[in-house]
Amino acid sequence: MDFKKFWNDSFWAFALKNIIAALALVAVLIFVVFYSLDKYTHHGEAVEVPELRGLYEGEADVLLHNSELHYQIVDSTYDKHHKLGTILEQTPGAGTMVKKGRSIYLIVNSKTKRQVPVPEVRDLSYRQAEAILRTLSIKVGEVIRKPAEYQDLVLDLLYKGEALEAGTRIEEDSQVTLVIGETREKEMTVVPNVKGMSLSEARETLLSKDLVVGMADYDVEPSGNEFLYRVYRQSISGGRQVEKGKRVDLFLTSDPNKVQNEGGGQNVEDEFF
């Protein structure tokens, strides 16, 4: 049997032709797959990752776009030693060779300062109060001295000219003013009537007369609604003349009828005048 007849008519030639065709098809498929993978993965098209730390998001976006790279912000934290809103860390790091189209993962600094709760520092010594505030990154700016029974005792805490209640949150590194006591030779002042005022209003009024808020007694313990309470009685009646720096205890209620009907009542220290 000659080869031509074998190739055209033989069963084995038919099977061999199918095997060759199948192998050729597999070879073509392998070529197409690897070619497509090269295109998809940008094989051999490496670019250098630029330095992004210290840049703002918009600046990093421009640099990465020019390098045909992308970015994803994976976390945000607060570091007071770096500018707000700037990039703190990047992965991969600067100088790394990566394929085009790769995502660079970023950790950025918060765009706002951390808020910290103000501690209660009234009735502490100036040194104690300043140390506690410093640990919370709250700075003591101005110090105002007022007549008081005790030297260097903190009488009040002010922020932007307003009394600051414990628990209020302010930005880290904010400056506050401390009002501290100073013992002086005997000077007299007139006690103001603070009935109907909130605690902060009464404190401000008494300080303006060189007097100090002593105990603040609530008839019912407040639960986040201190702003509703008003003074219904004070330990020293309004209009009395006392030594500057004297402490005045305040009694507060959220019941408007109690404020209206108390009428001053029996003031604790009046009997000694």
C-alpha positions, 0 to 999 in steps of 0.5 A: 500500500502506497503512502497516498492511499494509506493517508487517504483511506486508512483508519490509522491515518484518519486517527493520526490526522485527528490527533495532529489537529487536536494538538494544533488546536491545543497549541493555539489555545495555549498561545492565546491564553499566555498572550492574553495573560501577558496583556492582562497582567502587564508582564514585563511592564514594571513601574517604580512606586513613588514616595507618597508619605507626607502628601495629601490625597489629591497630590498622591492621586496625580503621581500615581495616575502618571505612573498608571497606578491606583490607590486605596485608603485602608485606614485612617488614624491621628498623629499630631506630629504630622499634618492633618489629611496627609499620608502616613504609610504606604504599601508597597513602599517607595522605590518598589517595582510593581506592574502597571495598574497595581493598587497602592494601599494607604494609611492617612492622617485624620483630617480633624484633631482628636477630641479629648474630654475635659477632666474635673480640675476644680478644687485641685491645686494648680500644679495637679490641675496643670499636670492632669491637663497636660497628660490629655494634651490640653494646654494651660494658657492664661492664669487668672488669680482671684481672692480665695480662702486657699492659695493656688486652688483651682476655682474655675476652668475657662475655654474661649472665655466660657466656663468649661464643665467636666466631660466636655470634649475639646480639640487636642492641644487646645488652650484653656484658662485656669482661675486660681485662688490667691489669699489676700488681706481681708477685703469685702464684697457683696454676695449676688443673688444667683437664684434661678441661674444655671450652675455655670451662670451662677459660678460666673456671677460669683467669680465676678464678685470674687466669690467661689462656688463651694458645694453644688448640691442637686435635689435629684441626681442629674442624668445628663440633663444638668442644663435643666437645673437651676439654683433654688437656694444659696448658702449665703443670701444675696446682698450680704457683705462677706470677705472676698474669696468666701465659698458659697454653696449652691442648691439646684433643682430641675423643678421650676416650682421649687425655684419659684416657691423657695423664696430664699429659704433658710440659708445655711451660713446666714445664722453666723452673720 
